[in-house]
Amino acid sequence: MGKYKLDMHIHSVSSGHAYSTITENARYAAQIGMEAIGITDHAPMMPGSCGHIHFLNLKVLPEYIEGVRVYKGIELNITDSAGRVVKSISKGIF
């Protein structure tokens, strides 16, 4: 069994710079004894990232893949010190 039980900041191929699918990430997490992962792909405004449809489609993923709890999230782009989120990402996702 591994030392860590969860990793809440994991990118999939949808982020543009990662090499594994969500299922592959979950499978590896199961192999090393993790209980949960958080998928946090880059928001659409990040160059090379996916579009907003990707995040809308996350709701069809099961809660558990390969026995690992998969939390669905996003790595947001913050635009200013007031914490305002890039408008394109907030439409229809939150």
N, C-alpha and C positions, 0 to 999 in steps of 0.2 A: 504494500500500500504506500502511496506517495505521501510526501510531507504536506502538500497543499490540497485542500478540499474543493477550492473553487478559484476560477480566474474570471473576473468580471470585465475584462477588456481584451476581447479577441476580435480580430478582423477576419472576414472571409474574402474570397476572390472578388467580391463585389466592391471592396474598398480600392481596388486597383493596384495594390502593392503586396497583397497577401497571396498565398499559393494554394490554400485549402478551402474546400467547401464547408458549409456549416456541418454537414453530416460527417465529413472527415475530421473536423475539429472535435466533434462530440465523440467519435469513435476513439480518437487518440486520448481524449480526457478519460474515457472509460478504461482504457488500457493501463493508464498510470494511476488509477484509483481516485480520480476526481469525482465529486458529486454534482457539481454545477459549473456552467460556463455562461458568460454574458457576451452575446454577439453585439458588437459596437462598431458597425461599419461607418465609414465617413459619410457625412451629410452630402447631399447632391452638389453643393457649391464647391466642394473640394475637387481640384483638378484630378481627373482620372477615376473619380468615384461613380457610383451608380446613380440612377435617377430616383425620384421620390416613390415610384411604383414599387421598387424593391422593399421599402419600409412598409408600405401598405400591405404587401404580400406576406410579410412575416407572420401575420395572424393565422395563416394556414399551416404553419409549422406546428408539429405536436409539442407539448410541454416537455416531453422526454424523448431523447434520441439516443439509442444505444445505452439506455439506462441512466443517462446523465440529464439533469434538469437544464434546459436551455432558456435563459432569460433573453428577451429581445429588447435591444436598446439601440442607441445611436450616438455617435461622437459628433456633437453639435459644433457648428462654427459660431462663435460669439463675435459680435460686430463692434461692441464698444464697452466702456467701463460700467455702463448702466446694466449690462447683462442682456441686452436685446439680442434675440436670436435671428439669424438670417431669415427673412420673410419667406423665401421659397420653400424652406424646409418645414415651416410651421403650417402650411396650407394642407389641411386634410390628414395630417399625421398625428397631431396632438389634439 
